[in-house]
């Protein structure tokens, strides 16, 4: 049932609900199949969701920020899950930020907020840095050409890879490879 609602307009639900709230919402929808038996559980889930929205609204109206940017264990758990997913699949040709969002039922803006709070960078920058770190190791191994490395770590364009590498290390991958070769000799 939740999948049908999300298919109709995914942004309505996912950009307003965090991971925990999404599970409460899903539970409430599932319990609606037999409302007479599950009335108290449905009310409990919906009241918890309402409390979440009212507390966040109250905080934003007052201009009060949480003590830390990450204010619950669900967010920390989500970040660890996403980091693990990225580590496993970042070189895959089918890997995208959208695949992470669908897997975690999280909005792009929420995930960016969490990554900036923990890592000081957006999720896209985090993924780019992971890929570039891997490519740096591959260049040092000296077994493949720069273009082979670019494609293997998920870049479809060599020029985009070179720009990304230079943005992270302030040197092109070709010059870095020459420095490594000169140190070996």
NUMIDO-209425 format. One record per residue (C-alpha): residue number from 0; residue in one letter; x, y negated, z. Coordinates in steps of 0.05 Angstrom, whole numbers, plus 5000, padded with zeros to 4 digits. Example, Ala and Ser with C-alpha at 12.3 -4.5 7.8 and 13.67 -1.06 7.14 Angstrom:
# NUMIDO-209425
   num   residuo      x      y      z
     0         a   5246   5090   5156
     1         s   5273   5021   5143
This chain:
# NUMIDO-209425
   num   residuo      x      y      z
     0         x   5000   5000   5000
     1         x   5056   4951   5018
     2         x   5090   4967   4952
     3         x   5027   4947   4914
     4         x   5024   4881   4951
     5         x   5097   4867   4939
     6         x   5090   4885   4866
     7         x   5035   4833   4859
     8         x   5078   4776   4888
     9         x   5139   4798   4927
    10         x   5160   4728   4947
    11         x   5098   4714   4988
    12         x   5114   4768   5038
    13         x   5189   4776   5036
    14         x   5209   4703   5039
    15         x   5166   4692   5102
    16         x   5180   4757   5139
    17         x   5245   4782   5166
    18         x   5262   4855   5170
    19         x   5229   4868   5237
    20         x   5168   4828   5217
    21         x   5164   4867   5152
    22         x   5162   4932   5190
    23         x   5106   4905   5235
    24         x   5068   4882   5174
    25         x   5076   4949   5141
    26         x   5053   4985   5204
    27         x   4991   4940   5209
    28         x   4974   4953   5136
    29         x   4982   5028   5145
    30         x   4937   5027   5207
    31         x   4883   4991   5167
    32         x   4868   5058   5134
    33         x   4830   5078   5197
    34         x   4816   5013   5234
    35         x   4769   5042   5286
    36         x   4823   5087   5316
    37         x   4880   5038   5309
    38         x   4847   4972   5328
    39         x   4892   4959   5388
    40         x   4956   4976   5350
    41         x   4934   4932   5292
    42         x   4920   4874   5339
    43         x   4987   4884   5374
    44         x   5026   4883   5309
    45         x   4989   4822   5282
    46         x   4996   4784   5348
    47         x   5071   4799   5349
    48         x   5076   4770   5278
    49         x   5035   4709   5298
    50         x   5080   4698   5358
    51         x   5142   4702   5314
    52         x   5114   4649   5266
    53         x   5090   4603   5322
    54         x   5157   4607   5359
    55         x   5196   4591   5296
    56         x   5148   4535   5277
    57         x   5152   4506   5348
    58         x   5228   4508   5345
    59         x   5230   4474   5277
    60         x   5180   4420   5298
    61         x   5221   4404   5360
    62         x   5286   4407   5321
    63         x   5312   4460   5370
    64         x   5364   4507   5342
    65         x   5374   4577   5370
    66         x   5434   4586   5415
    67         x   5470   4621   5358
    68         x   5454   4625   5285
    69         x   5440   4700   5292
    70         x   5388   4705   5346
    71         x   5371   4779   5347
    72         x   5399   4848   5340
    73         x   5356   4862   5278
    74         x   5394   4809   5240
    75         x   5461   4837   5263
    76         x   5439   4906   5244
    77         x   5416   4881   5176
    78         x   5483   4847   5163
    79         x   5521   4911   5181
    80         x   5476   4952   5136
    81         x   5486   4903   5078
    82         x   5561   4902   5088
    83         x   5563   4977   5086
    84         x   5520   4979   5023
    85         x   5565   4927   4990
    86         x   5628   4966   5009
    87         x   5599   5028   4977
    88         x   5569   5000   4913
    89         x   5602   4933   4896
    90         x   5640   4962   4837
    91         x   5579   4996   4807
    92         x   5552   4968   4742
    93         x   5481   4971   4770
    94         x   5499   4934   4834
    95         x   5465   4866   4842
    96         x   5444   4821   4898
    97         x   5372   4837   4878
    98         x   5385   4911   4892
    99         x   5405   4891   4963
   100         x   5343   4848   4972
   101         x   5297   4904   4949
   102         x   5332   4955   4993
   103         x   5328   4911   5056
   104         x   5262   4873   5044
   105         x   5300   4809   5057
   106         x   5296   4743   5020
   107         x   5357   4715   4985
   108         x   5356   4653   5028
   109         x   5352   4692   5093
   110         x   5410   4737   5072
   111         x   5451   4677   5052
   112         x   5437   4643   5119
   113         x   5459   4706   5157
   114         x   5522   4715   5115
   115         x   5541   4641   5124
   116         x   5529   4648   5199
   117         x   5573   4709   5205
   118         x   5624   4703   5149
   119         x   5623   4629   5132
   120         x   5604   4645   5059
   121         x   5544   4664   5018
   122         x   5530   4736   5000
   123         x   5552   4724   4929
   124         x   5618   4695   4953
   125         x   5626   4755   5000
   126         x   5615   4804   4942
   127         x   5663   4764   4897
   128         x   5717   4766   4951
   129         x   5708   4841   4960
   130         x   5716   4852   4885
   131         x   5776   4806   4880
   132         x   5810   4839   4940
   133         x   5801   4906   4907
   134         x   5828   4880   4842
   135         x   5889   4851   4877
   136         x   5904   4921   4904
   137         x   5894   4951   4835
   138         x   5942   4899   4804
   139         x   5994   4917   4856
   140         x   5987   4991   4837
   141         x   6007   4969   4766
   142         x   5970   5028   4734
   143         x   5918   4989   4694
   144         x   5913   4927   4652
   145         x   5879   4864   4677
   146         x   5819   4875   4630
   147         x   5810   4947   4654
   148         x   5811   4923   4726
   149         x   5761   4868   4712
   150         x   5711   4917   4682
   151         x   5722   4969   4737
   152         x   5706   4921   4793
   153         x   5641   4899   4761
   154         x   5658   4839   4717
   155         x   5629   4840   4647
   156         x   5673   4782   4624
   157         x   5748   4777   4633
   158         x   5745   4701   4635
   159         x   5695   4704   4693
   160         x   5742   4752   4729
   161         x   5802   4706   4718
   162         x   5763   4646   4744
   163         x   5740   4684   4805
   164         x   5810   4710   4820
   165         x   5839   4640   4814
   166         x   5785   4612   4859
   167         x   5803   4661   4914
   168         x   5879   4663   4907
   169         x   5895   4598   4869
   170         x   5933   4638   4817
   171         x   5911   4677   4755
   172         x   5914   4753   4758
   173         x   5966   4753   4702
   174         x   6013   4708   4741
   175         x   6001   4749   4804
   176         x   6020   4812   4765
   177         x   6084   4778   4741
   178         x   6102   4759   4813
   179         x   6091   4831   4835
   180         x   6133   4857   4777
   181         x   6189   4808   4794
   182         x   6190   4829   4867
   183         x   6196   4902   4846
   184         x   6257   4890   4802
